[in-house]
Structures are given as structure tokens and as C-alpha cells.
Amino acid sequence: MLENLMGALDLVLCWENFFWAFVGVFCGAIMGAIPGLTDTMAIVLLLPFTYYLGPIPGIAMLMGLSKGGNFGGSLPAILFNIPGTPQAMCTTFDGHPLAMQGKSGKAMQTALFSSVTADALSDLVLIFLAAPVAAVALHIGPPEYSMVVLFSLVVISVAATADPLRGLLSTALGLLLATVGTDPEYGTLRFTFGIIELSDGISLMPMVIGLLAFSEVLLQAENYFRQRLNGKGAMQQVPVSSDPDDNRMTGKEFKMCLPTIGRSTVIGSIVGIVPGIGTTVGAYLSYLWARRKSKTPEKFGKGALEGIAASEAGNNAVNGPNLVPLVTLGIPGNLAAALILGGFMIKGLVPGPRLMEDHAPLLYALFAVLFISNIFTLFVGSFFIRYARRLTNIPRSALYACILVFSILGSYVYNGNVFDVWVMFCFGIFGYVLIKMSLNLPTLIVAFFLGELLEEKVRQTLLISNGDWTVFFTRPLALLFIVLTVVVTYLYIAKIKKAASRVVE
């Protein structure tokens, strides 16, 4: 491997590689900061331009778009409680409450430093452990996939909300919505109600934009008119503290968050290695584990720096290991990786076991640029933080009007379909109702995201085993996740019963 690394240095030390990696990070941060225009959207829009670039600068730009977009999504999540990307929704839990305390600068710096640190560490996992981890990934088949997804669903249902029953209901709604469209085995339509545009299922981005962005616009509109009825004409502004320490993350605070960043990096890396799970689940599991291990769990949801660090470290740590199955097996870990796969194919590179053997120096050169992109993320992020806080001076009514426009544009551009705009409006109203019912929207979105994967892998397993359900118990890794699912469920049920008994006493 050392020989490959030395050969990679000769390929990577070129100004063109650094320039296009920087362009990718910068454009990705802009796109990620605009609700509805995600990192994947940036990759989709700029992918054709990489045709005129060499393999390293072209793919480096695509990877930079993913990195910049991951961080950029945290800015509107903190300032306005609207995640710019789906994986930033966990950042809203503590980021926005901290911003409402006048500490938006501290929250954004925490997100930036956690993102860059976790991203750099996860890139080391990709660089040094790609081959060994690929060997383990070869043993993950449909039964194991099914149980990993089931475990994730149970965790987000019973552990992500104060009321596990509401969490289970949110998960059930998400799984139900995932069944809309064409049956993958029989080709028949399900729950489309005669609407031909739903034959391919509900588009993820219009749904997410509606649930998280448009529903927030409706809530803010309700608050605005309520305040007018009470004699208050202005919408609530995000305060900015005059204390310098409230606008930066101190060394002591970063040191305090380091254990959380480390744990979240491990969780995110494990999630990233398994194809199909994704950054959203990495952020969610990291946040839950951070709350569980925290000495002050009662602060979570009220502006805990550990919560922001866990969420941002968890979703960014997925980035590096997420490319392991792509470059070694040709299996994209998520949508962004699938688009980067297209970038490889444009350059005549076919990801798979032969890629590391035939183009090892080129591949390690890409890994090196990936690592260097973290430095660009740090500088670009610092620049964005300095000017993003000026957005707090914009009247909230004008701001949410702009968010509504971007939500409509983001929904339309995703598939170039006006129907998706109507989907966004419908889910915005639906999300508004669910918020009023105190149901958890992020849980529903994660369940929807994993629902199709769960159905696909369970059906594949049953086809392979001729309908024998015992196959889940005869595969060691699948059995391990079944046991973990049962243990987690039991622990949280016991915790609920214990809390209920205390209330009765």
C-alpha cells in the first residue's frame, strides 16, 4: 500500500485537483444551505460538467460537493429550524434552541468543527481499511440487511422520542408511505388511487421538503397571525449575543465534545460501510447514543453542544466509509455515492474489486484529495458562518417567503415534474397536522427512507430460502441484530415502566 500511496502523491500534487475540489466544497455548501437544494442536487446539476475534466479533478469536485453540502445543511437548521439537507434534521434539535439563546455562532462553529473532525477521521478509515472492510462487507447478504434495517427502525421508534408509542406510530406511517407505487415483485400498483404519477412511488425530496420546510412555513405563518391578534406585529427574530464567547466554540467546549465526536465517528463509519443505510441514520443513531452517554441528558433538545456535535459528526463520518462498498464492490452506499458512481463511469473507471488492483495509485490519489477537501470545508465553513449570521437580521416574514420559493423550486428541479410540487404542498399540510399531533417527523422520514430497502431485502431473503423464515435465525450476523433488537426493545420498555411507576408513587 505504501508504494500506491507514493504513486498517488505524484498524481494528486496538481493545482487543478485542489481548485476543483475547492469549487465542489464551495458550491456544495451553498446548495446545502438552501432548503430543497441538497448536496445530491448539486451533484446532479454539476455532474455533466465533469465530463470535460480529468478523472481526479472531476471526481474530486463531486466528492467536494457532497462534503460541502453535508455541512451547509446545518446552517438553516441552526438559524431557522429548517434543515437544508435531510441529514441535518437532527441538528435542529439542539442547534435552533441554542440559536434562540443568542448563541448561533457557537452552534455553527460546533457543527463545523465536529463535521470536519469526523469527516477527516472517517477518510482515514477509507484510506487504510478499504480492503479489509470490503472483505467483511462481502458476507452481508439480504438476511443481514433485513435485520440491520429492522434494528434501525426499532431504535428510532422507541429511543428517538419521549413517547415510544408515538414513535412507533410515526414509523408505521413512514413504512406505509414507502409501499406506495409499483409492487417490486408482481408489478402491480399499490395505494396510487389511480394517480399515474405515483406509480414510481413518492419522491423523497418533495416529501422531505414538504414535511420539514413547508410545514415550518405554515407554523411560522400561524405564529405570525397569532401574534398580530395579540397585538404583536413582528415575527420572532433570532437574537445575537454581544458576548464574544457566545459566538464561538471555546477550546474547553471542543475538548468536552471530543468523546461525543469520537463515538459518533465510529457509529457513522459503521453505518457508512453498510450500503443503503445512509447519513440520516448515522446522524440519528449518533444523536441517540450521545444522549444516552451524556452526563446531562436533560439538556438535549434545549441547546446541548453535545447534541449538535453528535449529529454533525455522525452524518459526516458516513462520507468516507460510504465509498468503501462503492470502490471495492461497485455498490453505492446512498444516492450521493450512486451519483459519484456515475462520475467514475464517465471517466471509464468501473468500480469493483479490479479497480483497486488496476488503478490503485489513481484511487489513493482520489482518497488524498478527499482528505484535503476537509481543509477546504474548514475555511469555506468559517467564511459562511461569518456571513450566515447576518441572515438573522432579515425579517422572518421575508425569509420564509424566500424559503417557500426555494421549496417550490427544489421540489420541481428534483424530477422536473410539476406533480412533485403538489406532493410537497400536500406533505407540508400533512406535516403541519402531524406536528400538532406531537408525532415525530424525522422518525417518519427515516422509516420511509428505509421502508423500500426493508421490503426488498426481506423479499429477496424469502425467495432465496423458498419462503423459510428461519433463515434469519440461522445466519449469525442476522441473528446478532435480532438479539440486539430484542434487547433494545426490552431495555426501553423496562425504562418506561420504571418511569411510570415513579409517577404513580
N, C-alpha and C positions, 0 to 999 in steps of 0.2 A: 504493500500500500504506500510506503514511503516513496518509492520510485514514481508511482502515479501522482502523488502529491507534488513532487518536484516538477514533473511534466506539466501539471496543472498550473503552476506558478508562471511558466513561460507563456501560457495561453491567456491567463487572467490579467497580467500586468499590461493593460492597454486602456488608454483614456476612454475609448469608445464604450467599453464594458461598464466603466464607472458612470459615464454620462447617462447611458440608457437605464441603468439601474436606478440612478437618482430621479430621472424623469418618471419612471414607474412608481417609485415611492411617493413623489410629489402629487402626481395625478391620482394615485390611489387614495391618498389622504383627502384630497378634495372630494372625490366621488363618495368615499365612505362617510364624509361629514354631512352629505346631503341625503336626508331620509328618502329611501326609494332608489337611490343610485348607489349600489353597493360595489364592493371590490370585484365581484363576479361580473357586474355590469361594465365596469371599467375594462376588464379583460376582454369581454365580448366586443366592446367598441374599438379597442386598440389592437386586437389580435391581427386583423388584416394588415396593419402597418408593419408588423414584424416580418412580413414576407420579404421586405427589402433590406433586412438586417441580417447579420451573420448569426450562427447558432447561439453563441454565448450572449451577445448583447440582446438578441431578440427574446430569448427565454429569460434572461436576467430582468428585462423590463416587465415581463408577465409576472415573475415572482415578486418584483418590487411593487407592482400594482396590488398584489394580494397582501403584502406586508403593510403598505401604507393604508389600504382600505380597512384592515383589521383595527389599526389604531384610530383612524379617522372616525369610525363609527362611534367611538366613545365620547367624542366632543358634544354632539347634540344630546346624547344620552345623559351626560352630566348637566349640561346647561339648561335643557328644556324637557328632560324626561322622555325624549323620543330617540330611541336607538337608531343611529344611521345605518347599521347593519344588524341582521338578526342575532349574531353572536354577542352584540353589545347590550342585549336586553338585561343581562344580569348586572351590568354596570349601573343601570338606572336605580337599582335597589338602594345603593348607598351613595352613588355619585350625585344624584339630584338632591337628596336631603342635605348633603354636605354643601352643595352649591347654594341652597336656600339659607344656609347659615352664614353666607358671605365668604365661603372658602372654596370657590370654584377653581382658583388657581392651584390650590393644594390638591384637589381632587384630580385635576387634569394632569398634574405632574406625577401623581401616584400612578395614574393609568399609563402614562408614557414610560416611566422608569420600569414599571412592572412588565409592560409589554416588551420592551427592548431586552431586558434581562432574560425573561423566559424564552423569547424568540432566539436569542443567541445561544442559550444552553440547549434548546431543542435542536438547533442546527448542528451542534456538536454531536448529538445523538445520531443525526442523519449522516454526518461525515464519517464517524468512527464505527458506528454499529449497523450500517446499512445491510451488509452481507449476513451477519449472524441473525439479525432480526427478521430478515427475509426468510431464513430457514424456518423460524418459528411460525411465521405467517402462512407458510405452505400447509401447515397442519390445521388451519382454521377453515372448516367446511361449513355447509349450510346448517347442520345441527348446532355448532358452536355459535355461529352468527345469530341464530334464532334466540338462544339463551342469553347472549350478551345484550341484545336489544330488549328482551323481556326484563332483564335485570335493570337496565337503564330506565325503562318505563316505570317499574315499581319504585325505584329510588326517587324519581322526580315526582311521583304521585304521593307517596307517603312522607317524604322528607322535605319537599320543597315548599310546602305550605303549612300554615299553623293548623289548619283543619284538613287532615288526610282525606276525609270523605269528599270535600270539595276538590281536592287534588285528584282523586280517583275519577270524579265526575268530569273534570277538565280533560283528563287523559282519555276517558271514554269518548268525549266529544271529538277530540283530535283524531282518534282511531276511526271513528265513524266517518268523519270528513275525508279521511285517507282512502276510504272504499269507493268514493265517487269516481265514476269513469268506466273504463272497459275492464272486464274481468281478465286478468293476465293468462288464465289457463283456458277458459272457454270462449273468450272473445265477445261475450255478451255485455250489454250496457247495464250499469248499476247506479241507481239513485240519480239519474240525469234528468228525470222528469220531462223527457222529450226535448231537452236543450242540447243540440248537437255540439255546441262549443264545449260542453262538459265531458265529451267522450274521452278526452285525454286526461281527465281529472281536473282538480282545482289547481291553478298555477300558484306556486309557493309564494313568489314575491308580491303579487297583488293582494294575496291573503294576508301576508305579514304586514305590508304597508297599511292595509285597512285596519287590522286589529291593533297595531301599535302606534301608527301615526294619525290616521284619520279619526280613530276613536278618541285620541288625545285632543285633537282639534275640537271635537264635539264637547268633550268635558270642559275645555277652556272656554268655549262659547257659552256653555251653561253657567260657568262661574262668572263670566263677564256680565251676563244678563242678570244673574242673581245679585251681583254687586251693584248694578245700576238700580235694581229695585230697592236695594238697601241704601241708596244714596251715594254709592261709590262708583265713579265712572271709569277708573283705570284698572286694568288687569294687574295682577301681582307681578312685580319685577323681581329678577334675580339680584339680590343685594351683592355688593362688592365691599369687602372689608378693607379698611385703611391700614390694618396691621400687616407688615411685610411677611410675618410668619404664617399668616392665613392664606397667603398667595404663593406659597412654595412648600415643597416637601423637604423637611429637615433631614439631616443625616441620621438623627436618632430615630425618626419615624421610619426611614428606609430600613434601618437595621432591625426595627421592630417587625417590619413586614417581610423580611428576608425568609424566615421559616415558612411563612404562608406562600411566598413566591416559589420556594423550593418544592413544597408539596404539590402546588398547583402545576408546576413544570412537569413533575413526574406523572401526575394524573393526565395532563394534556398530552404528554408524549405517548403514554399507553393508549389513550383514545385515538391519537393520530395514526398509530401503527395499524390499527384495525380499520380496514376500508369501510366507508359508508356511515360511520358514526358522526364525525364532523366537529367543527369548532363550537357550535352551540352547546352540544352535550358536554364538551370539555370544560367550557365556562361554567355550566350548571353544576356538574359534579364537583368541580374545584371550589365553587362558592359554598356548596353544602358541606363539604369536608372542612373548609376553613371555619365555618360557623360552629361545626361540631367540636373542633380542636381549640377554638378560641377561649381565652380566659374570661372574656367579656362578651358572650354570645348575645346578650340583651341589647348591645349596641348595633347589631346587624339590622339593616333596614332603616337605620336612623342617621347614617353618615359614618360608618366604620371604614377606616382606611384599609383594614384587612379585607373587607368585602370587595372593595374596588380592586385591590391587588390580586386577589384570588380570581376574580372574574377575568381581568385582562391578561394575567399570566396564564390562566387555563386555556383561554381561546387562542392566544398567540403561540403557546407551546405545541399546539397541534400542527402548526405550519410545517416545521422541518420533518418530523416523523411521518407526516401525512404523505410525503413524497417517497417514502421507503417502498410501499407496495406499488407505487407508480413506476419508479425507475427499475425495480427489480422483478416485478411480476406483470407490469403493464396494466395494473388495476388502479384506477383513480380513486383516492380516498373520499373525495367530495366533489361538488360542482366545480370549484376553483381548480382542483387538480385535474379534472376532466378537460377543462379548457386549456390548461397548461399542456396536457397530453396532445391537444390539437397543435400547439406550438411546436412540440417535438416532431410531430408527423410532418408539419410544413417544412421542417429542416431536414427531412429524410431520416430522422432518428426514430427507431422503433423501440419503445421501452419494453423491457423484458430481461430475462437472465443473460442474454447475449450482449445487452447494451453495456453492462459493466465490464464484460470481457473484451469487447471490440473497441469501445470508446472510453476506457477508464480515465485517461487524463482529461478529456473533454468534460466528463461527468463531474470529476472532482473540481475542475475549474468553475463549473456552474455552482457547486456547493460553496466554493470560496466566495464567489460573487454574492451568493445568498447570505453568507455571514457578514460580508462588508455592507450589504444593504441595511443591516441593523444600525450601523453608524449613521447612514443617511436618514433612517427613520428617527433617530435621536435628534438630529439637527432640524429636520423638517418639522418634527413634532413640537420642538421648542419654539420654532417660528410660528406655528399655527396656534399654540397656546397663547402666545403674546397678543395675537390679534383676535383670537376667538372670543376672548373675554369682552371685547368691545361689542360683541353681539348682544350683551346683556343690556346695552343702552337702547336697543331697538324696541319700540313699543310692541308689546306682546300681540296685540291685535294684528299689526302689520306682519309680524314674524309668522304667526300661524296661518295667515293668508298665503304667505310665500310657501310654507310647508305644504299647504293644501295643493298649491300649483305643482310643486315638485312631486307630491304623491301621485297626482294625476299623470304627470309626465313619466315618472318611474314605472307606474303600472302599465302605461301604454307601450313604452320603449321595450319592456322586457320581452314581449312577444309580437309587438307591432299590431296589437289587437284591441279594438275599442271595447270588446266584451270584457277584457280584463279590468278596464276602468270601472265598469259596473260591478264587477266582482269586488274590487277594492271598496267601493261605496257600501255595498251590502255587508261586507265583513267589518267595515268601520262601525256601522249601526249595530251589528251583532256584537262586536267587541264592547261597545258602549253599554249594551244591556248586560253583558257578562260581568263587566266591572261593577255595575250597580248591584249585581247578584253576588259580588265578592268571589267570583271564580278567577282562577289564575290563568291569565292569557299566555305567558311563556310556557307553562306546562302543556297547554293545548297545542301550541305551535310545535314544541319538541315531539309530542305524541304524533302529530300529523306528519312531521318530517320522518319519523321512524316507522310509521304505520305501514307504508308500502314496502319497506325493507323487511319488516317482520313477516308480512304475508308472503312475500316472495320466498324468503328463506324457509319458512315452515312448509310451504307447498313443495319446494324442492326436496326438503328432507323426507317428506311423506312419499313423494314419487320415487326417491331412491330406495326407501325402505318398504315399498309396496303397502303403505298405509299403516306401518307398525310404529306406534307412538313410543315404544320402549327404546327406540334408537337414541332418544335424548338422554336416557339414563345409562346407556352402555358406552357412550363417548366420554372419556374422563374430563375434558375441558368443559363440555356442555353440562355434565353433572356438577362440576365445581360451581358454575354460575347458577344452577338451580338451587344448590345449597346456600349460596350467598343471597339469593333472592328470598328464600325462606327465612334465613337468619335476620336479614334487614327488616322484613315484614314483622317478624316476631318482636324484635327489639323495639320498633316504633309503636306497635300495638301495646306492648308492656309499658312503654313510656306514657302513652295516652291514658291507659288505665290508672297508672300511678298518679298522674296529674289530676285525673277525675276524682280519685279517692281523696286527694288532698283538699279539693274543692268541697266535697261532701262533708269532710271533717270540719 
